Amino acid sequence: METPANNRPDNPAALALDALARDTEDRAALDTLAHCDVLVPVPDDATDEDVSDPTTVALPVLEQSGGAPVVPVFTSEPEMADLLPNVARYRLVPLGALAAQWPTGELSLAIDAAGDHPLTLTSEGVRTLLAR
């Protein structure tokens, strides 16, 4: 895997998550997060065509025990490795663009789920807070 520029401790997405941990209504942090790139693990069953098409992203869906299905995304490779150490491929995707195309229903989004300041949003929360 290539090391993206956002794996530094001062990356804007991680700093926005820190700010949101202190104040969930921080509009500036939400705006920053919406404009950041996140790492989206490529599902094992994704085809090479799925991976190479820049207009689509195959979403990795994990089943939560007793909860809604969730798509994990990450602000850096180390954050991803903490939760999903065996991920072989990922795509770097603007979070706001991902949110703008987010499906309706029960699908949640978890950002840095194993991190110090994880953020999980419902489907509606993704579309209303991050789709910019």
BELDA-V386194 format. One record per backbone hydrogen bond with DSSP energy under -0.5 kcal/mol. NH is the residue of the N-H (numbers start at 1). CO is the residue of the C=O. If there is no record, write none. Layout:
NH | CO
NH | CO
This chain:
4 | 2
7 | 4
8 | 5
11 | 8
15 | 11
16 | 12
17 | 13
18 | 14
19 | 15
20 | 16
21 | 17
22 | 18
23 | 19
26 | 23
27 | 25
30 | 26
31 | 27
32 | 28
33 | 29
34 | 30
35 | 31
35 | 32
36 | 33
38 | 93
39 | 74
40 | 38
40 | 91
41 | 39
41 | 72
42 | 89
43 | 41
46 | 43
51 | 47
52 | 48
53 | 49
54 | 52
56 | 53
59 | 57
61 | 59
62 | 60
62 | 70
64 | 62
66 | 64
67 | 64
70 | 62
71 | 108
72 | 60
72 | 70
73 | 110
74 | 39
80 | 76
81 | 77
82 | 78
83 | 79
83 | 80
84 | 80
87 | 84
91 | 40
93 | 38
93 | 91
95 | 36
96 | 34
98 | 94
99 | 95
100 | 96
101 | 97
101 | 98
102 | 99
108 | 69
108 | 106
109 | 121
110 | 71
111 | 109
111 | 119
112 | 73
112 | 110
115 | 112
118 | 115
119 | 111
121 | 109
126 | 122
127 | 123
128 | 124
129 | 125
130 | 125
130 | 126
131 | 126
132 | 130
